[in-house]
Amino acid sequence: MGAETPACTRTAQNGRVREAVLSARRIVVKVGSSSLTTAVGGLDTNRVDALTDVLAGLAEGGREVVLVSSGAIAAGLAPLGLPRRPRDLATQQAAASVGQGLLIGHYTASFGRHGRTVGQVLLTVDDVTRRAHYRNAYRTLRKLLDLRAIPIVNENDTVATDEIRFGDNDRLAALVAALVDADLLVLLSDVDALYTGDPTRPQSRRIDEVRTDADLAGVAVGRAGRAGVGTGGMVTKVEAAKIATGFGIPVVLTAAPLAAPALAGEAVGTFFHRMPKRPAARLFWLAHATSPRGRLHLDPGAVQAVVNRRKSLLPAGITSVDGTFTAGDPVDLVDAAGAPVARGLVNYDAVELPGLLGRSTVELAATLGPGYEREVVHRDDLVLL
């Protein structure tokens, strides 16, 4: 990336202060590993302090702040003598075990300089995909905010499996923003904005605002952080921004050193406008906070009924079943090519379904009993993808 344009100049170039940022009372801030660590992988206390100074100032001004922080694995590299982020899961978990304590310890001390208490909240994918866990996570975060503490959220990398490869904490931050009904999500990384390509190349153009997917046409985003200590990239940040804005939450994407002007409403970074219509929370949860436990293959007629006519899925329209799931689990509904068209909560166990496929509910009720005269996925438990 070329020489940095001063924040005040960028504000003048973009022409206005962002009112949506200034009016936000509950803010979720996500910071990536590369923004908190040194080149060799240890925590950079100056960077941690600079960020906490900004966030403590927000809290002092009466705004509620939730921090989603990566960095546990990266922080554990140097103490364990690891030269780079390990690839095998066991070593990643060992690094996370060492690093998470260092990370929260630094945050505790740094926020303590401002008289602020922090609370550690470690989540796994299960905690944001299963409804009971999801609600419990909300209660914990809400109580911490009520007690004027600053929740610091991270994935529980020490015991996690798939979520270590999840693509950093960007999606988690978007889900946490929706969970706490935030007014703003700020994604901080080592790049000052979203660009049409590699920001180090002169032909790459900076994108100041995103209102619709059309504004992202032709954007090429990479998957790796420049410092090599994180797992995310612009692709995960753009996906997270889409999730949050789809729930009605605006997003600012910028570099960690620009956190102060960004949160002061200056036009730094890239601003993603929220979608005007917020979906039902239950359907949002189903679409973005669940992982499918199986797949139901639909014939063309069933695809038409589900997608175009918004009908429930009946056994007659299913051609085959993949996966191991129980009633109430999320499953993907896929077309003949195997592409997911919808996700829903299934009313049958996987072992029950093969004997029901291709048969009408009337026939099933007559032969198996009235309990089988029901949809496989009811339309109220279904969201299009």
Disulfide bonds with the S-S distance in Angstrom:
none
